[in-house]
Amino acid sequence: MELGKTIKRLRTEQNWSQETLAEKAYVSRQTVSNWETEKSYPDVHSLLILSDLFGVSLDELVKGDVEIMKNTVQNEDAKTLKRLHWLGIGSLFALMFGVTALVEYGGEVGRLLGCMLAGVLAVVIFLAFHKMEQFKEQNDIQTYREVLAFLHGETLDDIEKQQERAKRSTRKKLYIGVIVVAAAELLVAAGVLVVQLLQM
């Protein structure tokens, strides 16, 4: 964080000791020391007082930190989105190949386990993709280009953003159609397996 260095620099420019700044900011000397050594961060009230004492704007005081925090949050968000993506894709492949192998080659026990595994994986897939959609909505990213830009810490300009938004409604309808068809196929397959198990 840059704020600790900024406070120390501005304090030194004023020829103030930590005690002097502490008195003027209505905090303890230890608090000032903690700010300068980045062991703690000033609250909003203290930031306003520091801004006034040093005669600088809040923006000047915390500018470097805001950028660092924004980048940190964006990097964490990008990692979360990637994890959700791979969880959904991995579960989908496990559903397609693992369940198929269990049902095909596992006999009666394999069919039963396959049905149970299919149900669990279907729930995991739904939750992963649902969480991804919520996440994308919160960050106003929906289309593939927007997601890619977000993952790389970039933004689309306004014209590109409008073009991408126009594509969203069509894609949403397509996604809903695919989900409905997949869910119907899963239900039919589960029903057929249950009927076969009951007839044995």
N, C-alpha and C positions, 0 to 999 in steps of 0.2 A: 504494500500500500504506500501511496505517496504522501498522504496527509500528515503522517508523523514527521517526515522530513520538512514538509511545508511549514508546519507549526514551529518547528525548531528554527528554521531559517528566518521566519517572520519575527519570532521572539528575539533572536540574536540581532536582527536589524534594528530592533527597538532598544537594544542594550538592556533587556529585561532578564532577570534570573527566572528560574522556574517558580520560585516563591512569589515573585512579583506578578507573573502571569496568573498564577493560581489565585491570588487575592483579587485581581481584576476580573477574573472569570468565575469567581465564587465557587472554586473547587479546591481540593487539597493539592499540595505540591506533588504527592505521589500520583495523583490523577494525571497531572500534566506530564510527569515522567512516563507514565503508562501510555499516554497518547503518543509521545515522541518516540518511544521504543516499540510502538505498535502492539502493545499488550492489550490495549482496549481502544475503542473508537468513541469519539464524543457523541453524545446524544444530540438531537435536533436543537434543543435549547442552547446547549454549549456551542454548537456550530454557529448559531446566530450571534451569540456573544463574541466569539472569536472573530467572526467576520467584521463585526462592528469595531472591536478593539484594534484590529490590524488595518482597518480601512480598505478591505478588499471584498469583492462580491463572494457570495456563497459558491458561485460557479468557479471562480478562480481558486477558492480554497479547496474544493473537493473534486475539481475537474479530472485530474489523473485517476483518482479513486473510482469515480463514476464509470469511466471507460473500462478500467480493470474489472470492476464488478459486473458491468454489462457483458464483457467478453467472457468472464467466468460463468455467468448464468447461461449465456448462449451456448457455450461449450458443453455445460452440463445438460442443457435441454437437448442439444444435438445427440449426445451420448445416449440419453434416455430414449429418444426417438429411434436411434439405431438398434438399441437393445430390444425394444418392442417389435420392431420390424423383423429382426432375426428370430425372436421367440415365435412370432406368428408364422413365419416361413418354415422354421424347423418343425413346428407342430403340424403344419399342413403336410409336409413330406412324411412325417411319422404316421399321420393319419392315412395317407395314400398308400405307402409302401409297408409300414409295420403292421397295420391292421389287416391289410390284404393278405400278407404272408401268414399271419396268425389264423385268419379265417380259412384260408386255402389249405394250409399244411398242418394246422394244429389239432385237427379232429374236433370232437365235441367241446373239449375244454378250451381249445384254441378259439372256437367260435364264440363261446361265452366270454372269454377274456378279450377277444377282439371287439365284441359289442361294448364291453365296459370301457376299454381303452378308447374306442371311437367316441363314446360319450364324453369322457374326460378331455380328450384332445379337442373335440368340437367346442367345449366350454372355454378351454385355454385359447384357442384360435379366436373365438368371438371376443373374449375379454381383451386380448392383445390388440386386435384391430379396432375394437371400440375405443380403447384407451388412446390409441394412435389418432383416431379421428377427433376425440375430445382435445387432445394435445394440439393437433393441427388447427383446430378451430380457435383455441385460446391464443395461439400465436399468429392467427390469420394467414396460415399457409395451407393450401389445399392441393394445388396441382403439382405434378412431378417437378417442374422447373422451380416452383417456389420452395419445395422441400429440399431440392439439391442446393439452391442458393442458401437456404437457412442452415443446412448442414455444413456449408463451407464458410459460414459467418458473413454472407453477402446478402444484399437486398436487391430486389428488382426495381427498376425505375417505375414511375407512375403509369406510363403507357403500357409497359409489359404487364404490370399488375392488373390493369383493367382487362387486357386481353386474356390473361389467365383466369380472372374471375368469370369471364363469359363462358369459359369451358367447364366451370365447376358444376353447373346444374345438369349438364348432359352426363358428366362423369358420375354424379351422384345417382342419377337414375340407372345408369349402367351397373354401378356397384350394387344397388339395391336389387336389381334383377338377378345378378350373379349370386348374391347371398340367398335370395328366395329359392332359386333353382338348386343351389347346393344343399340348402336345408331340406328341401323336399326330397332330393335324392338320398340324403342321409336318413331321413325318416322312413322312406320306402325300404331302404336296405336294412335298417334296424328291424322294421316290421317283418320283412321276409325272413330274417335270421331268427327272430323270436318264434314265428310260426313254424319254421323248420325244427327248432329245438323242442317245441311243444309236441310235434308229431312223432318225435323219436321215442 
